[in-house]
C-alpha cells in the first residue's frame, strides 16, 4: 500500500493529461477566442472594405463561420472578420456572423457578431400605372369620391417613408373641378359640377414624394398622368329649334306659324315660320331620337304630324277662315323627357291674291353652240342661272304646288323654275318664249315672256341700267335720285359759304377795302403848341406843393449791337417808365378859380430829338417842371417821330415809343 501511495501522483498526471489535453498545471491558464465588439451599425448601400473586427485566436485554435451566419454576408481572412456584401435595409436589416472557435474539429467556443443595417431614403416611390383614364358622369354630385385611394396610391421600397401626394392640373382651370382628399390620402373627389359641353376631358399630373419638404436631400418623386373624361348625362329636355334664347343649359322654344288657303287641301307639308317643326335632344352628346305628336288644338283632325320628322300636313280642307293653335309635343325616344310648343296655323281666303310672276318679261342668254340641257343664264347677271317664279302673295304653301311649262317653243323646256335648252343652239338670234305657271291646288295660271339672246359668248353684266321691263331702276327713279343729290349739293355749298363768311370775313374785308394812304414824313401834330400860346387862369394864392419827381431807370451799359442800325419795324416798343409821384388833380369844388392839372407835350426844336412834357401844379403861380424824353439813338427818335404822326396827344402807342434820356442835359426846369 505504501508503494502504491507513492506511485499515485506519478500516475495521476498522465491521466489528467489524457482527460483535459494538457497538464493540470496549465488548465487555469487556458485562453479561448474572443472579440472586443459584437454589434456594429452600418448604413445601407455602404461598402466596408476594412475588417469589421479582429478576432483574438489563441495558439492551437482556429476560427470559422458557423452555419448560423447570414449567407454570403461575411468572410474570415486569418483572424479578421470582413463584411462581404453591401448591405441593403430593404433586403435584410440585420446581418449575423456565427464565429466558431475550434481546436481541430472540436468547437471550443462560439462567437456571435451582429451588423445592424441602418435605413436611408434610397428608393423612389412608384405608381402602378403611367397613364390612367377614368370616366366621370356630368351629373355626379359634388364631394363624391370619383376615384378611390387604392387605385391611385404609390408604393415605396423604403418601408419607413410616408408619401406626400400632389395633384397638378395640365388642362387650364381643371383644378376647380377635382382635388385630392388628403396629402397622404390620394382619393380623388369632385369639387364642382361638371358640364359636358365645356369640359369634355381634363388632364392632371399626380405626384408622390417621399419627403414632406421638396428641397431636402435625398428626396424622390414619382409622377403619373390622370385623364378624366366627362360623360354626358340626360339632363335636358328636347329643344324646339331655332331657340329664341339659349345659354347651353336652357332653350326658349321656337313657336311656329303657317298660312293655308281655305277650300283647298295642300298635298305637301306646310311651310312653317321661322322654320320647319324640328326638335333635338337637349343633351346633344346623347342625341336621342325625337317623337312628335299633336296633343291639343287639332280641331276635327284637320292636321297630321309625322312622328319622326315633324312635318305638318293637312288631312282635309278648311271651309272658312279660322285659326288653329296646335300644341306639339316632342318626346325623347326613351320617353324620359319631353317638351311642348305651339304651332299656329291660320286659314285665309285666297281670293284677291292671284298667282303672278315677279316680272312680266325676263331676259336670258345662251352661248352659241350650247348643247341640249344647258341652263339659260340671267342676262343681267350672266354668271347666275335665270329663275322664273310665280307666287301667291301671302301664301307660301301654295307656291310649292306651282308647275311651269313652255307653251310656244319646242327649243326650250322647264325644270321646275329653271329653263333649259331642248335642242343645240346653232344660230345666233333672239328668241321670245312664253312660260305658263299653273297651281295644282287652285288651278290658277299665269304667264310670262322670256327673251333669250343666243350669242357667240356670254354677255357681260349690264348691271342695274338694263332697259326694258326687267330693269332695276326706271328713268323716273333716276331723275328723282338726281334731284335729291342736286339739292344736297346746293345745301352743302350754302353751308360752306356761311362757314367761310363767319370765320374769314375780316380777312375778306381787309383784302377788298381801300388801303389808307401814308402820311407825309413832315407832318406835325398840331396839338403840341408852344408854351407861350397856352393860356391859364390864375388861381388863388396857395402854397405850392413840392414838385413830383420822375423815377429814372437805372443806367445800362450800351449794347454792343447798338452801332448797327435796326429797322423801325423790328425795334420792340420801349416800356414807358412810371412816375413815382404825379401831381394831384384839383377838384372843381375846392375853389371857384380851381383848375385841373394837365400834362402837355411838345416836340423839341429842330435838330434835337424827343419831346418835352410840362407838369403844372395846382396853383397858377406854381413852378412848372419840364422833362425832355429822348431816345438813345437818332434812328429810334426818327421812328418815334414818324410813329406819332397822325395821332393825338393821348395815343398810348406814342407813349410806348418814348424813353427817358440818360443825359442830364436833357432835363429842363
C-alpha positions, 0 to 999 in steps of 0.5 A: 500500500505504501508503494502504491501511495507513492506511485499515485501522483506519478500516475495521476498526471498522465491521466489528467493529461489524457482527460483535459489535453494538457497538464493540470498545471496549465488548465487555469491558464487556458485562453479561448477566442474572443472579440472586443465588439459584437454589434456594429451599425452600418448604413445601407448601400455602404461598402466596408472594405476594412475588417469589421473586427479582429478576432483574438485566436489563441495558439492551437485554435482556429476560427470559422463561420458557423452555419448560423451566419447570414449567407454570403454576408461575411468572410474570415481572412486569418483572424479578421472578420470582413463584411462581404456584401453591401448591405441593403435595409430593404433586403435584410436589416440585420446581418449575423456572423456565427464565429466558431472557435475550434481546436481541430474539429472540436468547437471550443467556443462560439462567437456571435457578431451582429451588423445592424443595417441602418435605413436611408431614403434610397428608393423612389416611390412608384405608381402602378400605372403611367397613364390612367383614364377614368370616366366621370358622369356630368351629373355626379354630385359634388364631394363624391369620391370619383376615384378611390385611394387604392387605385391611385396610391404609390408604393415605396421600397423604403418601408419607413417613408410616408408619401406626400401626394400632389395633384397638378392640373395640365388642362387650364382651370381643371383644378376647380373641378377635382382635388385630392382628399388628403396629402397622404390620402390620394382619393380623388373627389369632385369639387364642382359640377361638371358640364359636358359641353365645356369640359369634355376631358381634363388632364392632371399630373399626380405626384408622390414624394417621399419627403414632406419638404421638396428641397431636402436631400435625398428626396424622390418623386414619382409622377403619373398622368390622370385623364378624366373624361366627362360623360354626358348625362340626360339632363335636358329636355328636347329643344324646339329649334331655332331657340329664341334664347339659349345659354347651353343649359336652357332653350326658349322654344321656337313657336311656329306659324303657317298660312293655308288657303281655305277650300283647298287641301295642300298635298305637301307639308306646310311651310312653317315660320321661322322654320320647319317643326324640328326638335333635338335632344337637349343633351346633344352628346346623347342625341336621342331620337325625337317623337312628335305628336299633336296633343291639343288644338287639332280641331276635327283632325284637320292636321297630321304630324309625322312622328319622326320628322315633324312635318305638318300636313293637312288631312282635309280642307278648311271651309272658312277662315279660322285659326288653329293653335296646335300644341306639339309635343316632342318626346325623347325616344326613351320617353324620359323627357319631353317638351311642348310648343305651339304651332299656329296655323291660320286659314285665309281666303285666297281670293284677291291674291292671284298667282303672278310672276315677279316680272312680266318679261325676263331676259336670258342668254345662251352661248352659241353652240350650247348643247341640249340641257344647258341652263339659260343664264340671267342676262343681267347677271350672266354668271347666275342661272335665270329663275322664273317664279310665280307666287301667291302673295301671302301664301307660301304653301301654295307656291310649292304646288306651282308647275311651269311649262313652255307653251310656244317653243319646242327649243326650250323646256322647264325644270321646275323654275329653271329653263333649259335648252331642248335642242343645240343652239346653232344660230345666233338670234333672239328668241321670245318664249312664253312660260305658263305657271299653273297651281295644282291646288287652285288651278290658277295660271299665269304667264310670262315672256322670256327673251333669250339672246343666243350669242357667240359668248356670254354677255357681260353684266349690264348691271342695274341700267338694263332697259326694258321691263326687267330693269332695276331702276326706271328713268323716273327713279333716276331723275328723282335720285338726281334731284335729291343729290342736286339739292344736297349739293346746293345745301352743302355749298350754302353751308360752306359759304356761311362757314367761310363768311363767319370765320374769314370775313375780316380777312375778306374785308381787309383784302377788298377795302381801300388801303389808307394812304401814308402820311407825309414824313413832315407832318406835325401834330398840331396839338403840341403848341408852344408854351407861350400860346397856352393860356391859364387862369390864375388861381388863388394864392396857395402854397405850392406843393413840392414838385413830383419827381420822375423815377429814372431807370437805372443806367445800362451799359450800351449794347454792343449791337447798338452801332448797327442800325435796326429797322423801325419795324423790328425795334420792340416798343420801349416800356414807358417808365412810371412816375413815382409821384404825379401831381394831384388833380384839383377838384372843381369844388375846392375853389371857384378859380380851381383848375385841373392839372394837365400834362402837355407835350411838345416836340423839341426844336429842330435838330434835337430829338424827343419831346418835352412834357410840362407838369403844372401844379395846382396853383397858377403861380406854381413852378412848372417842371419840364422833362425832355424824353429822348431816345438813345439813338437818332434812328429810334427818335426818327421812328418815334417821330414818324410813329406819332404822326397822325395821332393825338396827344393821348395815343398810348402807342406814342407813349410806348415809343418814348424813353427817358434820356440818360443825359442830364442835359436833357432835363429842363426846369 
